[in-house]
Amino acid sequence: MIKLPGANGVDSGSLPEEVVNRFRGLAALAAVLIILPAFLPNTFYVDVANRVAILAMNAIMLNLLMGYTGQISLGHAGFFGLGAYGSAILTARYNVPPLGGLILSAVVTALLSWAVARVILRLRGHYLAMATLGLGVIITIVLTNEAQWTGGPDGMPVGRFSVLGYSLAGERQWYWVFAVLLFATVVITQNLINSPAGRALQALHGSEVAATVAGVDVRRRKMDVFVLSATVSSILGSLGAHYFGYINPGIADFVQSTELVIIVVFGGMASIYGALIGAVIIGILPQFLAGYDGWDVVAFGVILAATMIFLPRGLVPSLAAAMRPKRGATC
């Protein structure tokens, strides 16, 4: 516990060290997001930062599902694709305002994920993984084959995102949108995890039988997290589509879903900052391998294998455990 002195030098209360560390982490994240643009020399690097932010938010939501409830999903990018194509189709073909397209796409994705969750979340382990993989493959096939709506394998253009006559244009304007959303995602997920509902999720991950005995509605909790994760990914897909300006079915394919899983495992399951740091490292890795076609996939495989062997808890939890003072150690 950390003591807080009162006005007369008397302890007025105390805060758990965990809470203090949480605020320190948020302050550090806010500082990095604020000063980062000053160190980005041109729009190319700003674009990379924006894409990493989208990747990080997606990974954080997947980490809620995998790290805190133990539900493996190999088709999470499919929900991102649904949001992207939903917003693109509604705005381009039906003249729906971009904000309206985003909301409608999110609602449809939420309903679809709820209906799917009622069926596939009855499964466990590799059965669940295969079911979510099949879901992602189905979404990709539909986006590829329904060419009259989606443009087929070639994709389709997406207009700018505008609200009340104001249009977002340029990488630097979008940077601040994604920076605010990333910070809000971290704050909200931290509050969720440390709430009674979040503790129920962690109990569920430890043992579904024990959680049920303790009064946790296991099926409902798993469905809630699945729907929440899918809906937020849909919103990110809608915003990403307007930012990219052009989309194709590749944004929803198995490779993208695998990349998200690698980020969660590499950074550390049940670690918000692990997902964030994992997204930064995995997100910028292709930039260093740009001249080596196909080697980024090999690098992802090597990272995943090395993490499983040497850092089974993930990068951030393993480093945190190594830096934590051991019991009985003297100062």
C-alpha contacts under 8 A as a table, 3 or more apart, distances in Angstrom:
res1	aa1	res2	aa2	distance
1	M	14	S	6.24
1	M	15	L	5.82
1	M	16	P	4.70
1	M	17	E	5.38
2	I	14	S	5.48
2	I	15	L	5.46
2	I	16	P	6.27
2	I	17	E	6.06
3	K	11	D	6.34
3	K	12	S	7.90
3	K	13	G	6.36
3	K	14	S	4.60
3	K	15	L	6.79
4	L	11	D	5.61
4	L	12	S	5.99
4	L	13	G	5.74
4	L	14	S	5.61
4	L	15	L	7.67
5	P	8	N	7.73
5	P	9	G	5.26
5	P	10	V	5.44
5	P	11	D	4.41
5	P	12	S	5.74
5	P	13	G	7.58
6	G	9	G	5.11
6	G	10	V	4.91
6	G	11	D	5.26
6	G	12	S	4.70
6	G	13	G	7.97
7	A	10	V	7.00
11	D	14	S	7.61
15	L	19	V	6.63
15	L	20	V	6.93
16	P	19	V	5.40
16	P	20	V	6.66
17	E	20	V	5.06
17	E	21	N	6.10
18	E	21	N	5.14
18	E	22	R	6.14
19	V	22	R	4.98
19	V	23	F	6.41
20	V	23	F	5.23
20	V	24	R	6.21
21	N	24	R	4.93
21	N	25	G	6.09
22	R	25	G	5.14
22	R	26	L	6.32
23	F	26	L	5.05
23	F	27	A	6.05
24	R	27	A	5.07
24	R	28	A	6.12
25	G	28	A	5.13
25	G	29	L	6.15
26	L	29	L	5.02
26	L	30	A	6.07
26	L	183	F	7.81
26	L	187	V	7.58
27	A	30	A	5.13
27	A	31	A	6.14
28	A	31	A	5.11
28	A	32	V	6.22
29	L	32	V	5.18
29	L	33	L	6.19
29	L	183	F	7.40
30	A	33	L	5.18
30	A	34	I	6.13
30	A	183	F	7.03
31	A	34	I	5.19
31	A	35	I	6.18
32	V	35	I	5.43
32	V	36	L	5.61
33	L	36	L	5.42
33	L	37	P	7.67
33	L	179	A	6.24
34	I	37	P	7.04
35	I	38	A	5.70
35	I	39	F	7.37
36	L	39	F	5.47
36	L	40	L	6.73
37	P	40	L	5.13
37	P	46	V	7.20
38	A	41	P	7.55
40	L	43	T	7.62
40	L	45	Y	5.73
40	L	46	V	6.21
41	P	45	Y	7.00
42	N	45	Y	5.87
42	N	46	V	6.68
43	T	46	V	4.82
43	T	47	D	5.98
43	T	171	E	6.25
43	T	172	R	7.32
44	F	47	D	5.11
44	F	48	V	6.41
45	Y	48	V	4.97
45	Y	49	A	6.22
46	V	49	A	5.00
46	V	50	N	6.20
46	V	171	E	6.15
46	V	172	R	6.59
46	V	175	Y	7.01
47	D	50	N	5.04
47	D	51	R	6.25
47	D	171	E	5.82
47	D	175	Y	7.95
48	V	51	R	5.17
48	V	52	V	6.14
48	V	283	G	7.99
48	V	284	I	7.29
49	A	52	V	5.07
49	A	53	A	6.18
49	A	175	Y	7.53
50	N	53	A	5.09
50	N	54	I	6.42
50	N	171	E	7.62
50	N	174	W	7.33
50	N	175	Y	5.67
50	N	178	F	6.51
51	R	54	I	5.15
51	R	55	L	6.18
51	R	283	G	7.64
52	V	55	L	4.92
52	V	56	A	5.96
52	V	279	A	6.28
52	V	280	V	5.92
52	V	283	G	5.40
52	V	284	I	7.46
53	A	56	A	4.99
53	A	57	M	6.26
53	A	178	F	6.30
53	A	179	A	7.09
53	A	182	L	6.49
53	A	279	A	7.91
54	I	57	M	5.33
54	I	58	N	6.29
54	I	178	F	7.12
54	I	182	L	7.93
54	I	236	L	6.79
54	I	240	G	7.39
55	L	58	N	5.18
55	L	59	A	6.10
55	L	260	L	7.61
55	L	279	A	6.03
55	L	283	G	7.25
56	A	59	A	5.01
56	A	60	I	6.11
56	A	182	L	7.66
56	A	275	A	6.48
56	A	276	L	5.09
56	A	277	I	7.96
56	A	278	G	7.86
56	A	279	A	4.97
56	A	280	V	7.24
57	M	60	I	5.11
57	M	61	M	6.37
57	M	182	L	6.10
57	M	185	T	6.75
57	M	236	L	7.99
57	M	276	L	7.61
58	N	61	M	5.30
58	N	62	L	6.26
58	N	232	V	7.86
58	N	233	S	5.91
58	N	236	L	7.56
58	N	260	L	7.41
59	A	62	L	4.99
59	A	63	N	5.97
59	A	260	L	5.60
59	A	261	V	7.65
59	A	263	I	6.69
59	A	264	V	6.20
59	A	275	A	5.71
59	A	276	L	7.35
59	A	279	A	7.07
60	I	63	N	4.94
60	I	64	L	6.47
60	I	185	T	7.96
60	I	186	V	7.87
60	I	264	V	7.73
60	I	272	I	6.00
60	I	275	A	5.53
60	I	276	L	6.91
61	M	64	L	5.18
61	M	65	L	6.85
61	M	229	S	5.05
61	M	232	V	7.41
61	M	233	S	7.51
62	L	65	L	5.13
62	L	66	M	6.10
62	L	67	G	7.92
62	L	73	S	7.79
62	L	76	H	7.31
62	L	229	S	6.33
62	L	260	L	7.51
62	L	261	V	7.77
62	L	264	V	7.47
63	N	66	M	4.95
63	N	67	G	4.83
63	N	68	Y	6.84
63	N	264	V	5.95
63	N	269	M	6.19
63	N	270	A	6.34
63	N	271	S	7.52
63	N	272	I	7.36
63	N	275	A	6.97
64	L	67	G	5.63
64	L	68	Y	5.19
64	L	69	T	6.82
64	L	225	V	7.02
64	L	229	S	7.39
64	L	270	A	7.14
65	L	68	Y	5.98
65	L	69	T	5.39
65	L	70	G	6.48
65	L	71	Q	5.58
65	L	72	I	7.23
65	L	73	S	7.82
65	L	222	K	7.90
65	L	225	V	6.12
65	L	226	F	6.36
65	L	229	S	7.10
66	M	69	T	5.75
66	M	70	G	4.58
66	M	71	Q	4.77
66	M	72	I	5.28
66	M	73	S	7.20
66	M	269	M	6.99
66	M	270	A	7.73
67	G	70	G	5.60
67	G	71	Q	7.78
67	G	205	H	7.88
67	G	264	V	7.85
67	G	269	M	4.32
67	G	270	A	4.08
67	G	271	S	7.39
68	Y	201	L	5.88
68	Y	202	Q	5.25
68	Y	204	L	7.94
68	Y	205	H	5.93
68	Y	269	M	7.59
68	Y	270	A	5.36
69	T	201	L	5.45
69	T	202	Q	6.24
69	T	204	L	5.91
69	T	205	H	4.53
69	T	222	K	6.85
70	G	204	L	7.88
70	G	205	H	5.09
71	Q	124	R	7.50
71	Q	125	G	7.58
71	Q	128	L	7.46
71	Q	222	K	7.94
72	I	125	G	7.16
72	I	126	H	7.94
72	I	128	L	6.61
72	I	129	A	5.37
72	I	132	T	7.97
73	S	76	H	6.06
73	S	128	L	7.35
73	S	129	A	5.50
73	S	132	T	5.36
73	S	133	L	7.07
73	S	261	V	7.86
74	L	129	A	5.88
74	L	130	M	7.43
74	L	132	T	5.38
74	L	133	L	4.71
74	L	136	G	7.22
74	L	254	F	7.32
74	L	257	S	5.65
74	L	258	T	6.40
74	L	261	V	7.21
75	G	78	G	5.62
75	G	79	F	7.89
75	G	132	T	5.07
75	G	133	L	4.80
75	G	134	G	7.33
75	G	135	L	6.14
75	G	136	G	4.04
75	G	137	V	7.29
75	G	253	D	7.84
75	G	254	F	6.60
75	G	257	S	5.41
76	H	79	F	5.83
76	H	80	F	7.23
76	H	132	T	7.68
76	H	136	G	6.84
76	H	230	A	7.23
76	H	257	S	5.47
76	H	260	L	7.90
77	A	80	F	5.02
77	A	81	G	6.30
77	A	136	G	7.06
77	A	233	S	7.82
77	A	251	I	6.98
77	A	252	A	4.70
77	A	253	D	6.63
77	A	254	F	7.50
77	A	256	Q	5.88
77	A	257	S	4.79
77	A	260	L	7.90
78	G	81	G	4.99
78	G	82	L	6.22
78	G	135	L	7.65
78	G	136	G	4.95
78	G	137	V	7.90
78	G	139	I	5.89
78	G	140	T	6.89
78	G	251	I	7.94
78	G	252	A	4.51
78	G	253	D	6.78
78	G	257	S	7.65
79	F	82	L	4.95
79	F	83	G	6.34
79	F	109	T	6.89
79	F	230	A	5.61
79	F	231	T	7.47
79	F	233	S	5.90
79	F	234	S	5.36
79	F	237	G	7.70
79	F	252	A	7.42
80	F	83	G	5.32
80	F	84	A	6.24
80	F	230	A	7.70
80	F	233	S	4.89
80	F	234	S	4.69
80	F	235	I	7.55
80	F	236	L	6.58
80	F	237	G	4.40
80	F	238	S	7.71
80	F	251	I	7.53
80	F	252	A	6.49
81	G	84	A	4.98
81	G	85	Y	6.00
81	G	234	S	7.16
81	G	237	G	6.00
81	G	249	P	7.26
81	G	251	I	5.95
81	G	252	A	4.73
82	L	85	Y	5.36
82	L	86	G	5.66
82	L	105	S	7.26
82	L	109	T	6.94
82	L	139	I	7.77
82	L	234	S	6.22
82	L	237	G	7.23
82	L	252	A	7.94
83	G	86	G	5.09
83	G	87	S	6.06
83	G	102	L	7.08
83	G	105	S	5.35
83	G	106	A	6.42
83	G	109	T	7.22
83	G	233	S	7.35
83	G	234	S	3.94
83	G	235	I	5.96
83	G	236	L	7.27
83	G	237	G	4.69
83	G	238	S	4.83
84	A	87	S	5.51
84	A	88	A	6.14
84	A	234	S	6.93
84	A	236	L	7.86
84	A	237	G	4.29
84	A	238	S	4.20
84	A	239	L	7.33
84	A	240	G	6.83
84	A	241	A	5.05
84	A	247	I	7.66
85	Y	88	A	4.88
85	Y	89	I	5.88
85	Y	150	T	7.03
85	Y	237	G	7.99
85	Y	238	S	7.41
85	Y	241	A	7.59
85	Y	247	I	7.78
86	G	89	I	5.37
86	G	90	L	6.11
86	G	101	G	6.94
86	G	102	L	7.66
86	G	104	L	7.93
86	G	105	S	5.19
86	G	238	S	7.41
87	S	90	L	5.25
87	S	91	T	6.08
87	S	98	P	6.80
87	S	101	G	4.54
87	S	102	L	5.40
87	S	104	L	7.84
87	S	105	S	6.07
87	S	238	S	5.47
87	S	241	A	7.75
88	A	91	T	5.43
88	A	92	A	5.91
88	A	101	G	7.67
88	A	156	M	7.97
88	A	157	P	7.65
88	A	158	V	5.46
88	A	159	G	7.66
88	A	238	S	7.51
88	A	241	A	7.01
88	A	242	H	7.71
89	I	92	A	5.25
89	I	93	R	5.54
89	I	94	Y	7.26
89	I	149	W	6.93
89	I	150	T	7.23
90	L	93	R	5.66
90	L	94	Y	5.09
90	L	95	N	6.45
90	L	96	V	5.50
90	L	101	G	5.65
91	T	94	Y	5.73
91	T	95	N	4.69
91	T	96	V	4.63
91	T	97	P	6.03
91	T	98	P	6.01
91	T	101	G	6.31
91	T	159	G	7.69
92	A	95	N	5.82
92	A	96	V	7.73
92	A	158	V	7.13
92	A	159	G	7.44
96	V	100	G	6.18
96	V	101	G	5.95
97	P	100	G	5.15
97	P	101	G	6.14
97	P	162	S	7.75
97	P	163	V	7.95
98	P	101	G	4.96
98	P	102	L	6.14
98	P	161	F	5.68
98	P	162	S	6.38
98	P	163	V	7.45
99	L	102	L	5.06
99	L	103	I	6.30
99	L	161	F	7.64
99	L	162	S	7.56
99	L	163	V	6.78
100	G	103	I	5.15
100	G	104	L	6.06
101	G	104	L	5.18
101	G	105	S	5.94
101	G	238	S	7.92
102	L	105	S	5.25
102	L	106	A	6.15
102	L	235	I	6.21
102	L	238	S	5.60
102	L	239	L	7.59
103	I	106	A	5.09
103	I	107	V	6.20
103	I	235	I	7.66
104	L	107	V	5.11
104	L	108	V	6.19
105	S	108	V	5.19
105	S	109	T	6.06
105	S	234	S	6.93
105	S	235	I	7.65
105	S	238	S	7.75
106	A	109	T	5.07
106	A	110	A	6.00
106	A	231	T	5.46
106	A	232	V	7.60
106	A	234	S	5.53
106	A	235	I	5.92
107	V	110	A	5.05
107	V	111	L	6.24
107	V	231	T	7.49
108	V	111	L	5.18
108	V	112	L	6.11
109	T	112	L	5.03
109	T	113	S	5.92
109	T	230	A	6.89
109	T	231	T	5.99
109	T	234	S	6.65
110	A	113	S	5.18
110	A	114	W	6.04
110	A	227	V	5.67
110	A	228	L	7.55
110	A	230	A	6.69
110	A	231	T	5.27
111	L	114	W	5.09
111	L	115	A	6.23
112	L	115	A	5.16
112	L	116	V	6.12
113	S	116	V	4.99
113	S	117	A	5.79
113	S	226	F	7.12
113	S	227	V	5.49
113	S	230	A	6.57
114	W	117	A	5.07
114	W	118	R	6.35
114	W	223	M	6.79
114	W	226	F	7.72
114	W	227	V	5.77
115	A	118	R	5.45
115	A	119	V	7.17
116	V	119	V	5.48
116	V	120	I	6.19
117	A	120	I	5.32
117	A	121	L	5.26
117	A	223	M	5.80
117	A	226	F	6.92
117	A	227	V	7.65
118	R	121	L	6.19
118	R	122	R	7.25
118	R	223	M	7.15
119	V	122	R	5.99
120	I	123	L	5.58
120	I	128	L	6.42
120	I	131	A	6.47
120	I	132	T	7.66
121	L	124	R	7.16
121	L	128	L	6.88
121	L	219	R	7.60
121	L	222	K	7.26
121	L	223	M	7.33
122	R	219	R	7.95
123	L	127	Y	5.86
123	L	128	L	5.00
124	R	127	Y	5.65
124	R	128	L	4.98
124	R	129	A	7.90
125	G	128	L	5.52
125	G	129	A	6.51
126	H	129	A	4.79
126	H	130	M	6.08
127	Y	130	M	5.23
127	Y	131	A	6.23
128	L	131	A	5.03
128	L	132	T	6.23
129	A	132	T	5.33
129	A	133	L	6.11
130	M	133	L	4.92
130	M	134	G	6.14
131	A	134	G	5.10
131	A	135	L	6.31
132	T	135	L	4.93
132	T	136	G	6.27
133	L	136	G	5.20
133	L	137	V	6.25
133	L	254	F	7.49
134	G	137	V	5.06
134	G	138	I	6.13
135	L	138	I	5.17
135	L	139	I	6.34
136	G	139	I	5.20
136	G	140	T	6.29
136	G	252	A	7.22
136	G	253	D	6.78
136	G	254	F	6.79
137	V	140	T	5.12
137	V	141	I	6.15
137	V	253	D	6.75
137	V	254	F	6.85
138	I	141	I	5.12
138	I	142	V	6.19
139	I	142	V	5.21
139	I	143	L	6.21
139	I	252	A	7.44
140	T	143	L	5.15
140	T	144	T	6.13
140	T	249	P	5.96
140	T	250	G	7.65
140	T	252	A	5.90
140	T	253	D	5.67
141	I	144	T	5.06
141	I	145	N	6.00
142	V	145	N	5.27
142	V	146	E	5.84
143	L	146	E	5.77
143	L	147	A	7.52
143	L	150	T	6.09
143	L	152	G	6.66
143	L	153	P	7.99
143	L	249	P	5.76
144	T	147	A	6.55
144	T	150	T	7.27
144	T	151	G	7.78
144	T	152	G	4.58
144	T	153	P	5.13
144	T	249	P	5.89
145	N	152	G	5.68
145	N	153	P	7.63
146	E	149	W	5.74
146	E	150	T	5.97
146	E	151	G	7.35
146	E	152	G	6.09
147	A	150	T	4.99
147	A	151	G	4.34
147	A	152	G	3.86
147	A	153	P	7.62
148	Q	151	G	5.99
148	Q	152	G	7.39
149	W	152	G	7.85
150	T	155	G	6.17
150	T	156	M	6.30
151	G	154	D	5.99
151	G	155	G	4.72
151	G	156	M	5.29
152	G	155	G	5.58
152	G	248	N	7.67
152	G	249	P	7.67
153	P	248	N	6.30
153	P	249	P	6.32
154	D	248	N	6.05
155	G	246	Y	7.13
155	G	247	I	5.37
155	G	248	N	3.83
155	G	249	P	6.59
156	M	246	Y	5.79
156	M	247	I	5.72
156	M	248	N	6.56
157	P	245	G	5.81
157	P	246	Y	4.26
157	P	247	I	6.47
158	V	241	A	6.38
158	V	242	H	5.66
158	V	244	F	7.80
158	V	245	G	4.77
158	V	246	Y	5.39
158	V	247	I	7.35
159	G	242	H	5.97
159	G	245	G	6.19
160	R	167	S	6.52
160	R	168	L	6.54
160	R	169	A	7.07
160	R	242	H	5.37
160	R	243	Y	7.15
160	R	245	G	7.12
161	F	167	S	5.75
161	F	168	L	5.72
161	F	239	L	7.65
161	F	242	H	5.61
161	F	243	Y	7.59
162	S	165	G	6.09
162	S	166	Y	5.22
162	S	167	S	3.99
162	S	168	L	6.13
163	V	166	Y	5.28
163	V	167	S	6.52
168	L	173	Q	6.47
168	L	174	W	6.75
169	A	173	Q	6.40
169	A	174	W	7.17
170	G	173	Q	5.66
170	G	174	W	6.52
171	E	174	W	5.17
171	E	175	Y	6.03
172	R	175	Y	4.90
172	R	176	W	6.88
173	Q	176	W	5.77
173	Q	177	V	6.91
174	W	177	V	5.05
174	W	178	F	6.24
174	W	243	Y	7.32
175	Y	178	F	5.27
175	Y	179	A	5.94
176	W	179	A	4.89
176	W	180	V	6.07
177	V	180	V	5.42
177	V	181	L	6.25
178	F	181	L	4.98
178	F	182	L	5.92
179	A	182	L	5.12
179	A	183	F	6.22
180	V	183	F	5.23
180	V	184	A	6.10
181	L	184	A	5.02
181	L	185	T	5.99
182	L	185	T	5.02
182	L	186	V	6.33
183	F	186	V	5.25
183	F	187	V	6.28
184	A	187	V	5.08
184	A	188	I	5.99
185	T	188	I	5.27
185	T	189	T	6.01
186	V	189	T	5.32
186	V	190	Q	6.04
186	V	272	I	7.01
187	V	190	Q	5.25
187	V	191	N	6.23
188	I	191	N	5.15
188	I	192	L	6.08
189	T	192	L	4.90
189	T	193	I	6.05
189	T	272	I	7.77
190	Q	193	I	5.18
190	Q	194	N	6.23
190	Q	272	I	7.56
191	N	194	N	5.25
191	N	195	S	6.08
192	L	195	S	5.18
192	L	197	A	6.90
192	L	198	G	5.39
193	I	196	P	7.93
193	I	197	A	7.20
193	I	198	G	3.89
193	I	199	R	6.40
193	I	201	L	7.89
194	N	197	A	7.92
194	N	198	G	5.59
194	N	199	R	6.45
195	S	198	G	5.06
195	S	199	R	6.35
196	P	199	R	5.12
196	P	200	A	6.25
197	A	200	A	5.04
197	A	201	L	6.39
198	G	201	L	4.98
198	G	202	Q	6.38
199	R	202	Q	5.06
199	R	203	A	6.16
200	A	203	A	5.02
200	A	204	L	6.15
200	A	211	A	7.24
200	A	216	V	6.41
201	L	204	L	4.97
201	L	205	H	6.37
201	L	221	R	6.88
201	L	222	K	7.94
202	Q	205	H	5.05
202	Q	206	G	6.38
203	A	206	G	5.11
203	A	207	S	6.33
203	A	208	E	7.36
203	A	210	A	7.54
203	A	211	A	5.53
204	L	207	S	5.33
204	L	208	E	4.77
204	L	210	A	7.67
204	L	211	A	5.29
204	L	216	V	7.82
204	L	218	V	6.72
205	H	208	E	6.70
207	S	210	A	5.24
207	S	211	A	6.08
208	E	211	A	4.99
208	E	212	T	6.04
208	E	218	V	6.76
209	V	212	T	5.13
209	V	213	V	6.29
210	A	213	V	5.06
210	A	214	A	6.20
211	A	214	A	4.99
211	A	215	G	6.47
211	A	216	V	5.33
211	A	217	D	7.98
211	A	218	V	7.14
212	T	215	G	5.16
212	T	216	V	4.98
212	T	217	D	6.42
212	T	218	V	6.37
213	V	216	V	7.32
216	V	221	R	7.88
217	D	220	R	5.53
217	D	221	R	6.19
218	V	221	R	5.25
218	V	222	K	6.21
219	R	222	K	5.28
219	R	223	M	6.19
220	R	223	M	5.10
220	R	224	D	6.06
221	R	224	D	5.09
221	R	225	V	6.33
222	K	225	V	5.37
222	K	226	F	6.13
223	M	226	F	5.04
223	M	227	V	6.06
224	D	227	V	5.32
224	D	228	L	6.05
225	V	228	L	5.02
225	V	229	S	5.94
226	F	229	S	5.25
226	F	230	A	6.14
227	V	230	A	5.13
227	V	231	T	5.98
228	L	231	T	5.20
228	L	232	V	6.19
229	S	232	V	5.45
229	S	233	S	6.22
230	A	233	S	5.13
230	A	234	S	6.20
231	T	234	S	5.00
231	T	235	I	6.38
232	V	235	I	5.06
232	V	236	L	6.24
233	S	236	L	4.98
233	S	237	G	6.04
234	S	237	G	4.89
234	S	238	S	6.28
235	I	238	S	5.15
235	I	239	L	6.36
236	L	239	L	5.17
236	L	240	G	5.83
237	G	240	G	4.93
237	G	241	A	5.98
238	S	241	A	5.21
238	S	242	H	6.57
239	L	242	H	5.34
239	L	243	Y	6.19
240	G	243	Y	4.92
240	G	244	F	5.91
241	A	244	F	5.21
241	A	245	G	6.00
241	A	246	Y	6.61
241	A	247	I	6.29
242	H	245	G	5.24
242	H	246	Y	7.75
244	F	247	I	7.04
247	I	251	I	7.24
248	N	251	I	6.35
249	P	252	A	5.73
249	P	253	D	6.73
250	G	253	D	5.16
250	G	256	Q	7.74
251	I	256	Q	6.51
252	A	256	Q	6.37
252	A	257	S	7.34
253	D	256	Q	5.64
253	D	257	S	6.66
254	F	257	S	5.06
254	F	258	T	6.02
255	V	258	T	5.05
255	V	259	E	6.13
256	Q	259	E	5.04
256	Q	260	L	6.46
257	S	260	L	5.21
257	S	261	V	6.44
258	T	261	V	5.04
258	T	262	I	6.15
259	E	262	I	5.07
259	E	263	I	6.24
259	E	300	F	7.65
260	L	263	I	5.09
260	L	264	V	6.35
261	V	264	V	5.18
261	V	265	V	6.18
262	I	265	V	5.17
262	I	266	F	5.73
262	I	300	F	7.29
262	I	304	L	6.13
263	I	266	F	5.15
263	I	267	G	5.77
263	I	275	A	6.12
263	I	278	G	4.93
263	I	279	A	5.69
263	I	282	I	6.66
264	V	267	G	5.38
264	V	268	G	5.78
264	V	269	M	5.63
264	V	274	G	7.19
264	V	275	A	5.19
264	V	278	G	6.85
265	V	268	G	5.19
265	V	269	M	5.64
265	V	304	L	7.41
265	V	307	T	7.66
265	V	313	R	7.87
265	V	314	G	5.88
266	F	269	M	7.99
266	F	274	G	7.76
266	F	275	A	7.98
266	F	278	G	6.10
266	F	303	I	7.35
266	F	304	L	6.45
266	F	307	T	5.94
266	F	314	G	4.98
266	F	315	L	5.92
267	G	271	S	7.51
267	G	273	Y	7.68
267	G	274	G	3.98
267	G	275	A	5.06
267	G	276	L	7.43
267	G	277	I	6.23
267	G	278	G	4.34
267	G	279	A	7.78
267	G	314	G	5.10
267	G	315	L	4.89
267	G	316	V	5.81
268	G	271	S	5.50
268	G	274	G	4.93
268	G	275	A	6.55
268	G	278	G	7.99
268	G	313	R	5.79
268	G	314	G	3.69
268	G	315	L	5.70
268	G	316	V	5.86
268	G	317	P	5.98
269	M	274	G	7.24
269	M	275	A	7.55
269	M	313	R	7.08
269	M	314	G	6.68
271	S	274	G	4.86
271	S	275	A	6.39
271	S	316	V	7.44
271	S	317	P	7.13
272	I	275	A	5.31
272	I	276	L	6.40
273	Y	276	L	4.78
273	Y	277	I	5.97
273	Y	316	V	7.32
274	G	277	I	5.27
274	G	278	G	5.83
274	G	314	G	7.51
274	G	315	L	6.81
274	G	316	V	5.11
274	G	317	P	7.34
275	A	278	G	5.02
275	A	279	A	6.03
276	L	279	A	5.20
276	L	280	V	6.44
277	I	280	V	5.04
277	I	281	I	6.32
277	I	316	V	7.99
278	G	281	I	5.26
278	G	282	I	5.96
278	G	283	G	7.99
278	G	315	L	7.97
279	A	282	I	5.22
279	A	283	G	5.35
280	V	283	G	5.09
280	V	284	I	6.18
281	I	284	I	5.60
281	I	285	L	6.12
282	I	285	L	5.15
282	I	286	P	7.58
282	I	300	F	7.82
283	G	286	P	6.86
284	I	287	Q	5.43
284	I	288	F	7.16
285	L	288	F	5.45
285	L	289	L	6.58
285	L	296	D	7.34
286	P	289	L	4.87
286	P	290	A	5.70
286	P	296	D	5.75
287	Q	290	A	5.16
288	F	291	G	7.78
289	L	292	Y	5.30
289	L	293	D	7.52
289	L	295	W	6.80
289	L	296	D	6.21
290	A	293	D	6.72
292	Y	295	W	5.65
292	Y	296	D	7.69
293	D	296	D	7.42
294	G	297	V	5.87
294	G	298	V	7.11
295	W	298	V	4.93
295	W	299	A	6.08
296	D	299	A	4.94
296	D	300	F	6.19
297	V	300	F	5.06
297	V	301	G	6.38
298	V	301	G	5.13
298	V	302	V	6.26
299	A	302	V	5.07
299	A	303	I	6.09
300	F	303	I	5.14
300	F	304	L	6.15
301	G	304	L	5.15
301	G	305	A	6.15
302	V	305	A	5.17
302	V	306	A	5.96
303	I	306	A	5.17
303	I	307	T	5.97
304	L	307	T	5.16
304	L	308	M	6.28
305	A	308	M	5.22
305	A	309	I	6.32
306	A	309	I	5.11
306	A	310	F	5.83
306	A	311	L	7.32
307	T	310	F	5.42
307	T	311	L	4.67
307	T	312	P	5.87
307	T	314	G	6.44
307	T	315	L	7.61
308	M	311	L	5.81
308	M	312	P	4.62
308	M	313	R	7.95
308	M	314	G	7.89
309	I	312	P	6.15
311	L	314	G	5.19
311	L	315	L	6.28
311	L	318	S	6.33
312	P	318	S	7.97
313	R	317	P	6.04
313	R	318	S	5.85
314	G	317	P	5.84
314	G	318	S	5.94
315	L	318	S	5.40
315	L	319	L	6.16
316	V	319	L	5.20
316	V	320	A	5.98
317	P	320	A	4.99
317	P	321	A	6.04
318	S	321	A	5.14
318	S	322	A	6.22
319	L	322	A	5.03
319	L	323	M	6.18
320	A	323	M	5.20
320	A	324	R	6.04
321	A	324	R	5.17
325	P	329	A	6.79
326	K	329	A	5.62
